[in-house]
Amino acid sequence: MIRHIVDFFGDEAQTRLRRRLFYLVLVLVVAADFVVPREHAEYLWERLPGWSAAYGFGSCVLLIFVSKFLGHQGGLMRREDYYD
């Protein structure tokens, strides 16, 4: 069973199916956010449908860009043969 999973994520022939599955999951997450009751929300933006998905996506993208910046421009990244 694990072999099928590894082949699914590692095989180039499965790229189109993986991408469709990824988009389906994204649509389901945003659609599920429309079903959640909003009476417990404290702030205006928490009442917006899709806010959680957009906030999570934006935070993830920001985290990637900040870590790339710190790694390349901030001097945290070293050459592969730095300790040799």
N, C-alpha and C positions, 0 to 999 in steps of 0.2 A: 504494500500500500504506500509506504513512504517513497518507493521508487517512482510511482505514478505522480506523486506530488512534486518530487524533485524534477522529473521530466517535464511536467507542466510548466514550472517556473523557469526552467533552464533551457528549454528547447525554443529555438527561433521560430519554428513552424507554428507554435502556439501563441505567438505575439498578438495576432488579431483577436483571438478568443480571450486572452488575458485583458486586453484593453477594453473589450466590450463588457467583460465581467466587472472590471474596475469602474466603468461608467455606470453600470447598473447599481452597484453598491453605493456610489455617490448619490444617485437619484433616490435610492431608498432611504438614505440617511436624511437627506433634505425633506423628503416626503414624510418621514416619521416625525420630523420636527413640527409639522403642521398639526399633528394629532395630539401633541403634548398640551395639557391644560396650562393656561397662563395666569391663573389667579394668584399664584405664589410669587410672581415676578415683582421685584422691588423697583427696578429702573425701566424707563421707557424702551430702551433698546432690547431688553430681555423679552419684551412682548412681541417683537418682530419675528415672524416665522422665518426660519433659515439663519437666524443670527448665530446660533451655536456653531453651525457648520462653517459659516463664513469666518467667524472669530477663530475657530480652531485652525482652519486653513491658513488664514493670514498670520497667525502666531507661528505656525510651522514654517512658513516661507520666511518670515522675519528671523526666526532662529537659525535657519540654514544660512541666510545672507550674513548675519552677524558672525557666526562661527567661521564662515569662509573668510570674511574680512579680518577677523582676529588671527586666523591661521596664516594668511598670506601677507597682509600688511602689518599686522601686529607683531610679527616675528616669532610666533609660537610654533610654526611649522619648520622643520629642519630637513635637510637633504637626507636621502636614504642612507648614505654612507657617512653620516655625521659622526658616529662613534668609532669609525675605523681608523 
